[in-house]
């Protein structure tokens, strides 16, 4: 039976020092840890709370320890407000990719030693920073990411409304291509207001609709059941 090989610790003393003045942060939801080089403070590792006031105290401690560069992992979203506060205080940030950091052998399993681990990797260039766009691009990206699910959710009420019309059944697709267009919305609002006779829908016809009033009346002659009317009214409001 072959013997298991021992995990070798990375040898850093022969590597060139690229960022000698660097601090590391292990970001968490409740207790982030910050670490500086061992010769900069009597206690090079400190535990903080997640409140903004604690992050400002951490920035003051980094300034006292003369570490202008701070490295952290891009895990979750907890690093974002911390990054913004430190960036506003003038610290240069390095956002290490979690996948790259975990591939380096010898990483500890606790946040307390993880911040020291990041602080040791970055000075030797072993913690490649991820891309972080400028502040104006970050604001635009947040708005676009918020806009995308809003647009996706607008489709669902239209689909529910079309399903209710099919159950009645109202064959509106034979006379118009888009039920949410000018003519379609006029017809829907009239139905919600209580109109049921199909021949009274002819005045709502837009000039661009090629179907005749008689064809529209035949397509809108259906079974106006209360349950489907309620579903369509609710979807129209949404």
N, C-alpha and C positions, 0 to 999 in steps of 0.2 A: 504494500500500500504506500503510495507516494505521500511524502510529507507536504503539509501545507506551507507554502512560502510565507514568510513574515512580511507584513506591510512595511515598506521602507518609508521613512519620513523624508519630505523634500529638503534638499540641501540648498539653502539660500545664501550662504556666506560667499559663494563664488559667483553669484549673479551681480550684475551692475545695479547700483542704487539709482533709480530714476526719480522717485518722489519721496525724498527723505522726510518731509514734513507732512505726514498724512495721518488722519484719524479715521476710525472705523465705527460704524453704527450697525447694530443688529436691531432691525425695526420689527416691532410687534404691536399688537392691538392694545396692550395694557402696559407693558414694561419694556421700553426700548433700552438698550445698553449702548454706552459709548466708550470707546477705547482710544488712547493716545500712545505714542511711544513711551517705553518704560522710563526713559531719562527725562521726561517732561513733567511728571507729577508724582508725588508720593504714592497715590493710588491711581494707577493708569486706567482703571476700569471703573465706571460708575453706572449705577442703575437709576433710571428716571421714570417719571410718569408720562402718560401720553398727552397731558394737557399742554397747551401752547406756552404757558409760563415756564414749564420745565424745559421746553425746547430752547427758549431764550436763555435760560441759565446754562444749558449745554453749550450754546453758542458763545456765551461769556467764558466758559471754561476752556473751550477750544482756542479762543483768542488769547487767553492767559498762557496756554501751553504752546502758543506759536505754531498752530497747525492750520494753514490756510486751505488745505484740501481735505474733503470728507468723502469717504467711499461708503456706499450702502448697496444692498441688493434690491432688485426690482421685483419684489414679491408682493402680491396683493395691491392694495391702494393706500396702505398706511404710510408709505414712504413719501407720498405726494405732498401733504401739508408740511411735513418735516423738511422736505427738499425746498419748498417755497420759502419757508422762514429762514433757513440757512442761506439760501441764495440771495434773499433780500438783505441779509447781514453781510454780504460780501464774500462768502466762502465759495470756493470752486468745488463743484460736486462731480463725483464719478459714480455713475449708476451701473453697478456690476450686474451682469446677466447671471441669474441663478443657475442656469444650466452650465455655464462656464466655470462658476465657482465650485460647484459640486463635483466636477471632474478632477479637481486637484486633490490628490490623496492627503489624508491626515486631518481632514476637517473635523472639528469637535461637534458634539451633538447638542450643546446648550447655547442659548443666546449670550450668556455671559462671556464665554470664550469665543463665540462666533465673531463678536465685534473685534476682538484682538486678532482673530484669524484674517479677517478682511483687512485690518490695518497692517498686517504683515505681508499680505499678498500684493497690495497696491503699490507700495514703494518699489517693488522689484518688477513691476509691469505685468504681474500674473493675474490681474483682475481687469480684463478688458472692459472699458465703459460702453454702455449701450447708448443709442442715439436719444437725445432729449431735444425736442424742437424749441425754438425761442418762445417767449411768453405770449406774443400775439398769436402765434400758430397754435399754442396750447389752448388759448381761449376759443379760437375758431374751431378746433377739433372737438372741444367739449360741446359746443353748440351743435355741430354737425352730428355727433354721436347721440345727442338728445333728440335731434330732429328725425333721425332715421327710424327709430321705433314708433314715433308719433305718426309718421307717414304710413308705416306698416299697419298700425292699428286702425287707420281710417278706412282700410279696405274691408275689415271685418263687418262693420255695420251695413255696408253696401251689399255684401254677400248674404247677410241675414235678411235684408230687405228683399233681395231677389228671390231667396228661398220662400219667403212668405207669399210673394206674388205668384210663384209657381204652384204653391199649394192651393191658391184660391179657385181655379187657376186663371191668371191673367196673362195672355200671350202678348206681352208688350214687345218682345224681341222680334215679332213679325212686322211691326210698324215703326220701330225706332231702334237704333243701334246702341244708344246709351240712355239708360233710365235716369241717370243723374244729370242729364243735360237740361236745357231750358224747358223743353216740352215735358220731359219726364218729371222734373221737379214741380211743375205746375199741376200735373195730374196727381202726383203724390200728395201735395198740399190740399188739393180739392177732395181727395178721398179721405184724408185725415179730418177735414172739416165736415164730413158727413155726406158728400155727394156720392150717389150710387148709380144713377141712370147713365148708361154708356153714351147716349147721344148728347148729353150735356158736356162731354169732354171735348167735343170738336172745337169750340172756341179757344181752347188752350193749345191748339196745334200751332207750331211755329211754321213760318213760311218755307223753311228749309226741309221740312218733313214731306217726303214725296207720297206717302200713303194718303188715301182719300179719307174724309170724315167717316164714311160708312165702314171702311176697313178698320179704322181706329175704334169705332163703336163695337164692332164684332170682337176685336181683340181684348177689349176691356169689359166684356160681359162675363162675369164670373160669380163665384160663390164667396161673398164677403162675410166670412165667419169672424166672430168677435176675437177669437184667439189669434188668428193671423193678422187681423187689423191692429191688435195691440202690439204684436211683434213688429210689424212694419212701422207703426207710429213711433215706437221706442227707437228703432234703428234709424228712422229719419231724423229724430232729434239728435242722436249721436253724430 
